[in-house]
Amino acid sequence: MAASLFEPPFSPNNSFSSFPTIKPNPNSFFLPLPRPPTALSPICLCAADDIIVPQEEQSERSTDRRKVVRVAWEKLLRWSRSLRSKAKTDVLERTKKVVVLGGGSFGTAMAAHVADRKSQLQVHLLVRDAQVCQSINQTHLNCKYFPTHKLPENVVATTDAREALQGADFCFHAVPVQFSASFLEGIAEFVHPTLPFISLSKGLELNTYRMMSQIIPRALRNPRQPYVVLSGPSFSLELMNKLPTAMVVASKDKNMANAVQQLLSSRNMRINTSSDVTGVEIAGALKNVLAIAAGIVEGLNLGNNSMAALVTQGCSEIRWLATKMGAKSTTLTGLSGNGDIMLTCFVNLSRNRRVGVRLGSGEKLDDILSSMNQVAEGISTAGAVIALAQKYKVKLPVLTAVARIVDNELTPTKAVYELMNLPQVEEV
């Protein structure tokens, strides 16, 4: 009589000689039944159809799997070494002076990073505050933003725009968006017409809705001013601590993007390139508004489900508007899009998120802003976003709600109620 299905197949009452031989099916997802083990061989029961696989065979398969992974990793490293051996370094070698406009947290961090690339490189940091200028030059500390982080000795601060810009090979612009036009108009006479500008500022000009790629050439009265935008998930504190960071540079001039990539790439900094200036800039601007919304959810203690739903909706809204403005959808899923959104919405180092948390906790916006020594660009950008949404005929429920809260026309609690009562729609 055939053994019971529930009888242990390797009990003394069962004979291995009756174990069936099954040929493997090459099209089958499941493993074939193994050869019957010897009477004393240890065995292992597998979950799929209770297939019995000897431990020796399990060990062989594990070894094979590790070998496949190791070979794949070695191929990746060989490919990486090959590309690195061909990489150009002439940009860094011939660069003698870099200027950074703006001595805030990110401008200071970028000055430190560039200065670390080459000790002979002159890095001039143009600041407004005479006390900060003196602190950097005498103690190599930015007493306002990084009082405990030593700056490289080749970082020199100045309040003189002519001195800072004279003979510069690259210019990093780290002035807040809302003040950029007037600032640049004041120093335009000292800017060489071929000096490449690398924008670190994220946001939209409130009254004109312009991006930095439009503000800089207009303010400098030079439509041909070389322009690059640098963006991506990057907190200034972590740059100062030399933690691994990845960012993207975008320019319509591929050679210029490659040059900035060479200038900035290091052991701690990966730089990707892109030609999608609009996508990188608009994503960098809108993520600040979304970060305020994420902070409001946190301040209201609405939980993780709400946070995930809100950020997902916000990502969709950013994609809807950005693609209408000419951005590539692939840009919005990259470092300057989803990468920067995740960092800004979920991490407490984000000042836009902190503003949202305090709004959700019941504080007044004026009180919040008066207590901050840094600019939260999302506050000014919110109104500009709604104007763009109307121009491009795009509905942005979450971003619009933030603008209404910022204008003190809607409470955070009421905004959540209204958003939850929007019509149920098909996901797009």
C-alpha positions in Angstrom: 0.0 0.0 0.0 1.2 3.5 -0.7 2.5 5.4 2.2 0.3 8.1 3.7 0.8 11.6 2.6 1.2 12.5 6.3 3.7 9.7 7.0 7.3 10.9 7.3 8.9 9.8 3.9 12.2 8.9 5.5 11.0 6.8 8.4 12.3 3.3 8.7 9.0 2.0 7.2 9.7 3.7 3.9 12.1 2.6 1.3 14.2 5.0 -0.7 14.2 2.7 -3.6 10.6 3.6 -4.3 11.5 7.3 -4.5 10.4 8.5 -8.0 12.9 10.0 -10.5 11.7 13.2 -12.0 13.4 14.9 -14.9 13.8 18.7 -14.5 11.5 20.9 -16.5 13.6 23.8 -17.9 10.4 26.0 -18.1 9.4 25.3 -14.5 9.8 28.0 -11.9 10.1 25.4 -9.1 13.2 23.3 -8.3 13.1 19.7 -9.4 13.0 17.0 -6.8 16.5 16.0 -5.8 18.0 12.6 -6.0 17.1 10.5 -3.0 19.6 11.0 -0.2 21.4 8.2 1.5 19.8 6.7 4.6 21.8 8.8 7.1 22.1 12.0 5.0 20.7 15.2 6.7 17.9 16.7 4.9 16.1 20.1 4.6 12.4 20.6 3.9 11.7 23.5 1.4 8.5 25.5 1.5 7.7 25.1 -2.2 5.7 22.0 -2.5 7.6 20.5 0.5 10.5 19.7 -1.8 13.3 17.9 0.1 16.7 19.2 -0.7 19.9 17.8 0.9 22.0 20.3 2.9 25.0 19.6 0.7 23.0 20.7 -2.3 21.7 23.8 -0.4 25.3 24.6 0.4 26.4 24.2 -3.3 23.6 26.5 -4.4 24.5 29.1 -1.8 28.1 29.0 -3.0 27.0 29.4 -6.6 24.8 32.3 -5.7 27.7 34.1 -3.9 30.0 33.5 -6.8 27.5 35.1 -9.2 27.2 38.1 -6.9 31.0 38.4 -6.5 31.5 38.2 -10.3 28.9 40.9 -10.9 30.5 43.2 -8.3 34.0 42.6 -9.8 32.7 43.5 -13.3 31.1 46.7 -11.8 34.5 47.7 -10.2 36.4 47.0 -13.5 33.9 49.2 -15.4 34.3 51.9 -12.8 38.1 51.8 -12.9 38.1 51.9 -16.6 35.9 55.0 -16.7 38.0 56.7 -14.0 41.2 56.1 -15.9 39.7 58.0 -18.8 38.2 60.8 -16.8 39.5 64.2 -17.5 41.0 66.3 -14.7 42.1 69.3 -16.7 39.4 71.6 -15.3 40.5 71.3 -11.7 44.1 71.6 -12.7 43.7 74.8 -14.6 41.2 76.4 -12.2 43.0 78.9 -10.0 40.1 80.9 -8.4 36.5 80.3 -7.5 34.1 82.8 -5.9 31.1 81.9 -3.9 28.4 84.6 -3.6 26.7 84.4 -0.2 28.1 83.3 3.1 25.0 81.4 4.4 25.1 77.8 5.4 25.1 76.3 1.9 27.4 78.8 0.4 29.9 78.2 3.2 29.7 74.5 2.8 30.2 74.7 -0.9 33.2 77.0 -0.5 34.7 74.4 1.9 34.1 71.6 -0.4 35.6 73.3 -3.4 38.6 74.5 -1.4 39.3 70.9 -0.3 39.6 69.8 -3.9 42.9 71.6 -4.3 45.0 73.3 -1.7 46.4 75.8 -4.2 42.9 76.9 -5.3 41.8 80.4 -4.1 38.2 80.3 -2.9 36.8 83.7 -2.2 33.5 83.9 -0.2 31.6 87.1 -0.7 29.6 87.9 2.5 27.6 90.9 3.8 28.3 90.6 7.5 31.6 92.2 8.5 31.7 90.1 11.7 31.3 86.8 9.7 34.0 88.0 7.3 36.4 88.7 10.2 35.6 85.4 11.8 36.4 83.4 8.7 39.7 85.2 8.0 41.0 85.2 11.5 39.7 81.9 12.9 38.6 80.0 9.8 35.1 79.6 11.3 31.8 81.0 10.1 30.7 82.2 13.5 27.1 82.5 12.5 26.4 79.2 10.7 29.3 76.8 11.5 31.0 78.0 14.7 32.6 74.6 15.3 33.6 73.6 11.7 37.1 74.7 10.6 37.2 76.0 7.1 40.1 75.2 4.8 42.9 77.8 5.0 42.4 78.6 1.2 38.9 80.0 1.9 39.1 83.8 2.2 36.1 85.9 3.0 35.5 89.5 1.7 32.8 92.1 1.6 34.2 93.6 -1.6 32.5 92.3 -4.7 35.2 93.6 -7.1 37.9 91.8 -5.1 35.9 88.6 -4.9 35.1 88.4 -8.6 38.3 89.6 -10.1 40.0 86.8 -12.0 37.5 84.1 -11.0 37.2 81.0 -13.1 33.8 79.9 -11.7 31.1 81.7 -9.6 28.8 79.8 -7.2 25.6 81.8 -6.5 24.2 81.1 -3.1 22.1 84.2 -2.5 18.4 83.5 -1.6 16.2 83.7 -4.7 14.0 86.7 -3.5 17.1 88.8 -3.1 19.1 87.6 -6.1 18.0 90.1 -8.8 18.8 93.2 -6.7 22.0 91.7 -5.5 23.3 90.8 -8.9 22.3 94.1 -10.4 24.5 95.7 -7.8 27.6 93.7 -8.8 27.0 93.3 -12.5 29.8 95.7 -13.5 32.4 93.3 -11.9 31.1 90.2 -13.6 33.1 89.0 -16.7 30.6 88.1 -19.5 32.1 84.6 -19.9 32.2 83.8 -16.1 30.2 80.6 -15.5 27.5 81.0 -12.9 26.6 77.9 -10.9 23.3 78.4 -9.1 22.8 76.9 -5.6 19.6 78.8 -4.9 16.2 77.0 -5.0 12.9 78.8 -5.5 10.8 81.0 -7.7 10.8 84.8 -7.7 7.6 85.8 -6.0 6.3 88.6 -8.3 7.7 87.4 -11.6 7.6 83.6 -11.1 11.1 83.4 -12.7 13.6 80.7 -12.0 17.3 81.4 -11.4 18.2 80.5 -15.0 16.0 83.5 -16.0 17.0 85.8 -13.1 20.8 85.7 -13.4 21.2 86.6 -17.1 18.5 89.2 -16.8 20.0 90.9 -13.7 23.5 90.8 -15.2 22.2 92.2 -18.5 23.9 89.3 -20.4 21.6 86.7 -22.0 24.7 84.6 -22.9 26.1 84.4 -19.3 27.2 80.7 -19.0 24.8 79.0 -16.5 24.6 75.8 -14.6 22.3 74.7 -11.8 23.4 72.4 -9.0 20.7 70.6 -7.1 20.0 67.4 -5.2 19.6 66.0 -1.7 22.3 67.8 0.2 22.2 69.3 3.7 25.0 71.8 4.3 25.9 70.3 7.7 26.5 66.9 6.1 28.6 68.5 3.4 30.7 70.1 6.1 31.1 66.7 7.8 32.3 65.2 4.5 29.5 62.6 4.4 28.8 60.9 1.1 26.5 63.0 -1.1 25.2 62.8 -4.7 24.0 65.8 -6.7 23.2 66.8 -10.3 24.4 69.7 -12.4 22.3 70.8 -15.3 23.1 73.0 -18.2 22.1 73.4 -21.8 25.8 73.5 -22.5 27.0 69.9 -22.1 30.7 70.9 -21.9 29.9 73.3 -19.2 28.0 70.7 -17.2 31.0 68.3 -17.6 33.4 71.0 -16.4 31.5 71.6 -13.2 31.2 67.9 -12.7 35.0 67.6 -12.8 35.4 70.6 -10.5 33.1 69.2 -7.8 33.4 65.4 -8.0 35.4 63.9 -5.1 35.5 60.9 -2.8 32.6 62.3 -0.9 30.7 63.9 -3.7 29.1 62.2 -6.8 27.9 64.6 -9.5 25.6 63.5 -12.3 25.0 65.7 -15.3 21.8 66.7 -17.1 20.6 69.0 -19.9 17.2 69.5 -18.2 17.6 72.9 -16.5 13.9 73.5 -16.2 13.3 70.1 -14.6 16.1 70.5 -12.0 15.1 74.0 -11.1 11.4 73.6 -10.8 11.8 70.4 -8.8 14.2 72.2 -6.4 11.7 75.0 -6.0 8.5 73.0 -5.5 10.0 70.5 -3.1 10.3 73.3 -0.5 6.6 73.9 -0.6 5.9 70.2 -0.3 8.3 70.1 2.7 6.1 72.6 4.5 3.1 70.4 3.9 5.0 67.4 5.2 6.0 69.4 8.3 2.3 70.4 8.9 1.3 66.7 8.9 4.0 66.0 11.5 3.0 69.0 13.6 -0.7 67.8 13.6 0.4 64.2 14.6 -1.5 62.7 11.7 0.7 59.6 11.5 2.8 57.8 8.9 -0.1 56.9 6.6 -1.0 60.5 6.1 2.6 61.5 5.6 3.1 58.9 2.8 -0.2 59.8 1.1 0.6 63.5 1.2 4.1 63.3 -0.1 3.0 60.9 -2.9 0.3 63.4 -3.9 2.8 66.2 -3.8 5.2 64.3 -6.0 2.4 63.9 -8.5 1.6 67.6 -8.4 5.2 68.6 -9.0 5.3 66.2 -12.0 2.1 67.5 -13.4 3.3 71.1 -13.3 7.0 70.5 -14.2 6.2 68.5 -17.3 3.7 71.1 -18.5 6.6 73.6 -18.2 8.8 71.4 -20.3 10.6 69.3 -17.8 11.5 65.7 -18.4 9.7 63.1 -16.2 12.9 61.2 -15.7 14.5 64.3 -14.1 11.7 64.3 -11.5 12.4 60.8 -10.4 16.1 61.5 -10.1 18.3 63.2 -7.5 17.0 66.7 -8.0 13.4 65.4 -7.9 12.4 62.5 -5.7 15.9 62.5 -4.1 15.6 66.1 -2.9 11.9 65.6 -2.0 12.6 62.6 0.3 15.4 64.5 2.1 13.5 67.7 2.6 10.2 66.2 3.6 11.4 63.5 6.0 14.4 64.9 7.8 14.4 67.5 10.6 17.4 69.3 9.2 15.1 70.8 6.6 14.2 74.3 7.6 11.1 74.3 5.3 9.9 71.1 7.1 10.5 72.8 10.5 8.4 75.7 9.5 5.6 73.3 8.6 5.9 71.4 11.9 5.6 74.7 13.8 2.6 75.7 11.7 0.9 72.4 12.4 1.6 72.8 16.1 -0.3 76.1 16.1 2.4 78.7 15.9 1.9 81.9 13.9 4.0 82.3 10.7 5.3 85.7 11.7 6.6 84.3 15.0 8.2 81.4 13.2 10.0 83.5 10.6 11.2 86.1 13.2 12.9 83.4 15.2 14.8 82.0 12.2 18.3 83.1 11.0 17.9 81.3 7.7 15.5 81.7 4.8 12.8 79.1 4.2 12.3 79.5 0.4 9.1 77.5 0.4 7.2 80.4 2.0 7.8 82.8 -0.8 7.7 80.1 -3.5 4.2 78.9 -2.5 2.4 81.9 -3.9 4.4 81.7 -7.2 3.5 78.1 -7.6 -0.2 78.8 -7.6 0.2 81.5 -10.2 2.1 79.0 -12.4 -0.6 76.3 -11.8 -3.2 78.8 -13.1 -1.0 79.7 -16.1 -0.5 76.1 -17.1 -4.0 75.0 -16.1 -2.9 72.3 -13.5 -4.7 71.5 -10.3 -2.4 71.3 -7.3 -4.5 70.6 -4.2 -1.7 70.0 -1.7 0.6 72.9 -2.9 -2.4 75.2 -3.1 -3.4 74.3 0.5 0.1 75.3 1.6 -0.2 78.7 -0.1 -3.5 79.3 1.6 -2.1 78.4 5.0 0.9 80.7 4.4 -1.5 83.5 3.5 -3.4 82.8 6.8 -6.6 82.1 4.9 -6.8 78.5 5.9 -5.9 76.6 9.1 -3.8 73.4 8.9 -6.7 71.4 10.4 -9.2 72.8 8.0 -6.8 72.2 5.1 -6.6 68.5 6.0 -10.4 68.2 6.2 -10.8 69.9 2.7 -8.1 67.7 1.1 -9.6 64.5 2.5 -13.0 65.5 1.1 -11.9 66.0 -2.5 -13.6 63.8 -5.1 -12.3 60.2 -5.3 -10.5 60.0 -8.6 -8.5 57.5 -10.7 -4.8 57.6 -9.9 -2.7 59.2 -12.6 
